[in-house]
Structure formats: structure tokens, C-alpha cells
Amino acid sequence: NGTVGGDALVNVQAVQDITAPGMTLFWIANGNYQDLGPGTITGDAEVDVTATNISTGDMLVQILNYGGATIGSFAEVDMNATTLSVNGTLDARIDNTAGTIRGDASLIFNTTTAMTSTGDQFYQIINADGGTIGGSATLDVTTTNLSAGRSLFVAILNSSNDNGATGTIASDATINFNVSGTATVATDATFQ
């Protein structure tokens, strides 16, 4: 239970490559972790990662704002690279389950050449259990070639799986998924 009296920013700008053989985590955790109380960010929450090439083990790129937490303005995850290669699972999400984002929620992944993973790929904006997004919810993935070693899940979830309250998005909910070359998914590809 804490307060950031302005913006919460994770800004990683690499002129060359980012390489990490293990798990890589870029995130803002503002949720009610272990029921310690929800957090408050009075301004923006933004995770912005840019590099020429990114190669990692499992990769988590997330803003967690659940369980009564509040972001006073917009929430944005923005990843830009020539090539993104994940040896494991790629989990990109804005989780606003039972939280409040007073502005827009945007999850943007752009690569010029390829986006690959040996495991699952998740791109999600979760706004379930009474979550509120005061503006629009936009999920935008753009690449030339995409390869998922297991499943691909792309969704703006504004409902609940446990009979909880649905969420509210005050404006548009938009998914733009653009692969100009080849998309290869080993098992299921789900868009919702």
C-alpha cells in the first residue's frame, strides 16, 4: 500500500542490443500484492523498452494495477525493436482487475523484422472484476514475421471467469494485430 505522487516510469533505451539468457522483467507493480493494500500512482504508468535486438529467456513486460489500485492518468506498455527473440514465454499485459486507470490503457509491441518465442505469447489488457478504464483500451502488435513455439493469446478481457463483475471501458476497445509476412503458431491462436 503505497503512493507515487506523480508518474511511474520504466524507461529502457539501448542503442544496441539487450541480451539476457535468463528471465527478463520490465514492469510496474501497483497491485494489491499479498493483500498488503492497493497502490496509487497519481500520474502516468509507463513501461517503455527500445533496443536494436532483444534476446532473453522468459520475458514479462507488464503494468500490474489490480485489487483496488489506481493510476491517475494513462497506462502504457511500449516495446520497440528490430528483432525480439524470447527463449521461453512472452507475457505482455496491463492487468487492471478490480483496479482503476483514469485515462487510456495501451499495449504496443513493434518489431521491424521478427517476434519469436519458443513458448507461449500473451498480449493482454485485463479489465475484469469491476475494473475501470476511463478512456480507450488499445492493443497493437506489429511485426513482419511472428513465430510462437506454443500458443498465441491476444485479448482485451473486460469480463470475469469467476462470476465477478465485468469491467468498464469508457471509450473504444481496439485490437490491431499486423503481421506483414509469416505468422507461425505451434498450437492455438486466440483473439478476443
NORDAKA-V54519 format. One record per residue. N is the residue number from 1. RES is the residue in three letters. SS is DSSP state (A for helix, B for strand, O for the rest). D_FIRST is the distance of its C-alpha to the first C-alpha in Angstrom with 2 decimals. Layout:
N:RES:SS:D_FIRST
N:RES:SS:D_FIRST
This chain:
1:ASN:O:0.00
2:GLY:O:3.79
3:THR:B:7.17
4:VAL:B:10.43
5:GLY:O:13.19
6:GLY:O:15.70
7:ASP:O:16.50
8:ALA:B:15.00
9:LEU:B:18.26
10:VAL:B:19.62
11:ASN:B:23.31
12:VAL:B:25.85
13:GLN:B:29.47
14:ALA:O:32.18
15:VAL:O:35.79
16:GLN:O:37.04
17:ASP:O:35.57
18:ILE:B:32.35
19:THR:B:33.40
20:ALA:B:31.32
21:PRO:O:32.89
22:GLY:O:29.70
23:MET:O:26.48
24:THR:B:25.09
25:LEU:B:21.50
26:PHE:B:20.57
27:TRP:B:17.11
28:ILE:B:13.91
29:ALA:B:11.01
30:ASN:O:8.45
31:GLY:O:8.52
32:ASN:O:7.21
33:TYR:A:8.70
34:GLN:A:10.44
35:ASP:A:8.93
36:LEU:O:5.89
37:GLY:O:4.33
38:PRO:O:5.05
39:GLY:O:4.92
40:THR:B:7.86
41:ILE:B:10.94
42:THR:O:13.60
43:GLY:O:16.48
44:ASP:O:17.69
45:ALA:B:16.34
46:GLU:B:19.40
47:VAL:B:20.59
48:ASP:B:24.24
49:VAL:B:26.55
50:THR:B:30.29
51:ALA:O:33.01
52:THR:O:36.65
53:ASN:B:36.22
54:ILE:B:33.19
55:SER:B:33.93
56:THR:B:31.34
57:GLY:O:30.75
58:ASP:O:28.07
59:MET:B:26.06
60:LEU:B:22.57
61:VAL:B:21.90
62:GLN:B:18.77
63:ILE:B:15.99
64:LEU:B:13.44
65:ASN:O:11.82
66:TYR:O:11.96
67:GLY:O:10.95
68:GLY:O:10.34
69:ALA:O:8.84
70:THR:B:11.07
71:ILE:B:13.36
72:GLY:O:15.55
73:SER:O:18.65
74:PHE:O:19.97
75:ALA:B:18.82
76:GLU:B:21.57
77:VAL:B:22.56
78:ASP:B:25.97
79:MET:B:28.10
80:ASN:B:31.65
81:ALA:B:34.29
82:THR:B:37.96
83:THR:B:37.36
84:LEU:B:34.31
85:SER:B:35.18
86:VAL:B:32.75
87:ASN:O:34.16
88:GLY:O:32.01
89:THR:O:29.49
90:LEU:B:28.10
91:ASP:B:24.88
92:ALA:B:23.88
93:ARG:B:21.41
94:ILE:B:19.01
95:ASP:B:17.07
96:ASN:O:16.04
97:THR:O:16.44
98:ALA:O:15.29
99:GLY:O:13.54
100:THR:B:14.99
101:ILE:B:16.75
102:ARG:O:18.76
103:GLY:O:21.44
104:ASP:O:23.17
105:ALA:B:22.02
106:SER:B:24.49
107:LEU:B:25.11
108:ILE:B:28.20
109:PHE:B:30.10
110:ASN:B:33.45
111:THR:B:35.93
112:THR:B:39.51
113:THR:B:41.18
114:ALA:B:39.27
115:MET:B:36.07
116:THR:B:36.59
117:SER:B:34.82
118:THR:O:36.33
119:GLY:O:33.79
120:ASP:O:32.00
121:GLN:B:30.72
122:PHE:B:27.85
123:TYR:B:27.13
124:GLN:B:24.76
125:ILE:B:22.79
126:ILE:B:21.14
127:ASN:O:20.46
128:ALA:O:20.96
129:ASP:O:19.91
130:GLY:O:19.77
131:GLY:O:18.18
132:THR:B:19.40
133:ILE:B:20.79
134:GLY:O:22.29
135:GLY:O:24.97
136:SER:O:26.68
137:ALA:B:25.73
138:THR:B:27.95
139:LEU:B:28.48
140:ASP:B:31.20
141:VAL:B:32.76
142:THR:B:35.97
143:THR:B:38.14
144:THR:O:41.78
145:ASN:B:41.57
146:LEU:B:38.93
147:SER:B:39.18
148:ALA:B:36.86
149:GLY:O:38.01
150:ARG:O:36.60
151:SER:O:35.11
152:LEU:B:33.81
153:PHE:B:31.19
154:VAL:B:30.54
155:ALA:B:28.71
156:ILE:B:26.79
157:LEU:B:25.53
158:ASN:O:25.03
159:SER:O:25.68
160:SER:O:24.56
161:ASN:O:26.27
162:ASP:O:25.13
163:ASN:O:26.52
164:GLY:O:23.27
165:ALA:O:23.40
166:THR:O:24.54
167:GLY:O:22.67
168:THR:B:23.91
169:ILE:B:25.03
170:ALA:O:26.56
171:SER:O:29.09
172:ASP:O:30.68
173:ALA:B:29.56
174:THR:B:31.66
175:ILE:B:32.32
176:ASN:B:34.67
177:PHE:B:35.76
178:ASN:B:38.61
179:VAL:B:40.54
180:SER:O:43.81
181:GLY:O:45.34
182:THR:O:44.82
183:ALA:B:41.97
184:THR:B:42.23
185:VAL:B:39.98
186:ALA:O:41.03
187:THR:O:39.88
188:ASP:O:38.18
189:ALA:B:37.13
190:THR:B:34.99
191:PHE:B:34.19
192:GLN:O:32.50
